[in-house]
Amino acid sequence: MFEDFFRSVGQMTDPRFRNVLMKGVALTVGLLIAVTLAMTWLVGFLVPDTVSLPLIGDVSWVDGIAWWASLLLMLILSVVLMVPVAGAFTGIFLDDVADAVEARHYPELAPAPDVPMTETIRDSLGFFGVIVGVNLIALILFFFVGPLAPILFWVVNGYLLGREYFQMAAMRRVGRAEANRLRSQHNMQIWLAGTLMAIPLSIPLVNLLIPILGAATFTHLFHRVSHR
């Protein structure tokens, strides 16, 4: 498992890895900017320029406060959602990462069959939804576990990352049914490898690399367990 990880780290300078990272970050930033502009425009459209308040009279600064408050809220949400949204966008291009890993380390393999873009987008959106949903639940639990919160974060996300990245790596070679079988057979190892991916999620900027590092690591892991 650690060999899979360090082999992936050693390939992080691969131009194909950088291309996937740039695509994911660019699409994420573009989406967040578009949503922020739409939200501030909507607030400006809905909140009137002047509001009449009892005992105070006409107030002309409510729209300005609402605009700045909406902008601040979107900036906070952008920080919170940057990683899962980037992960979802990057997930669309993870086949490129797996192809780069196989070209360097498994040159004897025939090219993997192309996965339909609709299926890739569906899996990426599903991954995004699962991560956001479970982390919202974990966020509530954090208030009850105190200093154990980081461990809960790693364990929960480790399971999710391991499950989804192994599924992505395996499906492109053996299909969904066989990928599910292999995942069940090697569930604990996959969970531990996912936890290894989850620990850097709490490090700003480094966490943007996790989708690529995860795809590469689990490509190695898949080939290792499938050859047994």
Secondary structure, DSSP 8 states (H G I E B T S, - for coil): -HHHHHHHHTTTT-HHHHHHHHHHHHHHHHHHHHHHHHHHHHHHHHS-S-EEETTTEEESSHHHHHHHHHHHHHHHHHHHHHHHHHHHHHHTTHHHHHHHHHHHH-TTS-------HHHHHHHHHHHHHHHHHHHHHHHHHHHHHGGGHHHHHHHHHHHHHHHHHHHHHHHHHHHHHHHHHHHHHTHHHHHHHHHHHHGGGGSTTGGGGHHHHHHHHHHHHHHHHHT-
